[in-house]
Amino acid sequence: MIAAGDIANAAPVQTREGAIDWQTDLFLHKVNPELNGRKLRLSDTSYIREWNAIRQAVNQEMKPNITECAGDQYWELYSYDGINGLPSGRRPASSFDRIADAIFYSRHPELAGRSLSSSNSALAREWSQIRQAIMIEQPCS
């Protein structure tokens, strides 16, 4: 899990587009540790499809935030799972649900537009593993 403040410090570019790309790379590598942080190659078609799906979701969830912790304006997601690792209550953070959906459905395009049913526990477990892997704390909390 990324510690509070690491996002603001680690993302060198704080334009909106730069922040979206940085977050997209972060999520892609969190759910695909086999990449070992390497850049994608043209032959990595499934990873590229996943990166594009993540980027689209992150783009929809990104908002500006002006705070003292980052010095100036920086970009963050609309909702986070908690502050300093504490759960935010019963409601999961919708930003991460949307990003997990983007990753899951890019891996399973045949399921696009359909909700997961409880009868398919393997797919539900896969979605939950993706969701757990991308969980990060709110920066500057």
C-alpha positions, 0 to 999 in steps of 0.5 A: 500500500502506498503511504499517505503523501507518497503520491504527491511526492512520487508523481513528478508531473502534476498536470492533469494528463501527467497525473492521469498517466502516473496513476494509470501506470501505478494501477497497471503495475499493482495488478500486474507485478510480473511486469516488474515496473517495465514499460510496455512494448508494442507486443503487450497488446493485453496490457495495453488494452488494460492500460487504456481501460484503466486510463479511461476510468482514472480520467473520469475519477480525477479532480484537482486538489490544492493543499499544503501537503503537496505545496501547490495543486495536485490531482487525486481521485474523487474517493479513497478507501480510507484515511491513514489506512482506516476504513472510511465506513461501510461505503467502498470508494467508488473511484476504486470500484470503477477502476477495478471494473475497468481492469476486470472487464478489459480482461473479460470483454465478453462480460462487458455490460453484465454484472457479476453473479454470485453463482460465478465465485471464481470471477467474483474472487478475481474482481475482489483480488483486483480491487484489493490490489489497487487500494491506496490511501488518500494522499496528504490525509 
